[in-house]
């Protein structure tokens, strides 16, 4: 009987010791589980950020997109999905180059560049679905492939990232960069694109009443208008009694497809006729696509339009 009582007392002592040590170690355990004693840590999703990020302002707020993901959406917004794969790859390199150039010209202390500073349209997945409809899966796969095959690639000249301008359709040849922009743009050479004149949307036109036309220009109908053109026949300057404006400003004012245009008086109307689509500098998507269909790869296409440029790749 005494032995049983002694055993019971020992068991009770052990239980008390266990409770004591539990209470003693409880704060330490809480510290390990929750950080500081008595505080519960917020649960966050952590992911590893690698390389340059692009901050894009969408309807849901600001999204931080990895560069390659941003290029995918910008590619969808900037070129027809019906283009040849090599043309899409060349365009992807151009867009990536624009992002990296914008980043280098800004705050390189951060690994983020703002999409609005890059200046390119971006389509998210929902917008791409709306644009492509039943062809979404097919076209999305093409965008992903073009970006994947050129991952990390961008254009430089003499070690400096270039400004790779691009546009849709020329008036017959691309413009000389030095004529339009001055020194530093010698790589934007004039390239023959004579097949562009065969494109269905090569010509565009609009008519304006003389009163409205001169009012938009800020002068009366008795005024004189003088057009100064470059070697590719695009209008560099428009001079009126109200002053001088660039051909691109005139194009924007009257909603023209390009600044390669003519004016024609038709009674009380003035007819404006434009050739091509876009500013005419750099990479001509229509001509590039024709060359790609004949077998040129994306690297050849890029060096056709950006003379002396080299392709670099981030690791």
C-alpha positions, 0 to 999 in steps of 0.5 A: 500500500505504501509503495502504491502511495509513493508511486502516486506521489512521484507521478504527481511530482512529475506532472507538476514539473511538466506543467512548470516547464510548459509555462516556462517555455510558453513565451519562447514558443510563442516568440518562435511562432509569432515573432514578438511575444503576444503579436501575430505576424501578417501572412504575406506571399513572397516571391523572388524578383529577378531582373527589371520590373515594369509598373503598369497602371491598370483598372485594378491599380498599379501592377508590377510586371516582370519585363518579359511579361510586360513585353508580351502584352506590349507586343500584342498591342503594337503589331498584328498577330497575323505577322510572321514569327520572325517579325514578331520576334524582332518587334519583341526585341524592339519593345524590350530595348525601349524598356531598358533604354527608359530605365537607363535614362531614369533612376537606375537605383531601382529595378523598376521602370514605369510603363507610361514612361516607356510610352507603349500600349499594353494589353492585359489578358482580358483585353487580348481575349477581347481583341482576338476572340476565338483566336486568343489561344493561337495568338497568345501562343505566338506572342509567348513564343516570340518573347521566349525565343528572344528573352533578354535581347535588346539593341545597342550601338557602340555599347549604348542602348539605341532608341529603336523607332518603329511604325506600321507602313511606310510611304515607300521608304523609311526616313533618314534619322539625321534629317528628322532628329539630328545627330545621334540617330545615324543608325536610323537609315533610309530603307527601301520599302517600295512594296508598301505602296501595294498595301490596301491601307496605303492611302488615306484621305479626308476633306475639310471646309476651308473655314475649318481648315484655316481656323485649326491652323490659327489663321484666315483663309487668305493665308499661305501655306508652305510645306518643307519635306525630307528626302522620303517625302514626309513633311518636316515643317508646315509654315503659315502666317500663324507660325511654324509647326512640325509635320507630325503636329499637323498630322495629329491636328488633322488626324492623318495616318502619316506626315507624308501628305498632300493638300488639294483645293476642291472648291470650298473644300481642302482635301488631305491625302496621306501615304503610309501609316505612322511616323516613317522612322526605323522599323517598318513592320509591313516591309519587315513582314514581307522580308520575313516571309521570304526567309529573313530571320529577326536578327537580319530584319533588325540590322536592316532597319537599324544600321550597325546595331548589335543584339545584346542579351542579359543573363 
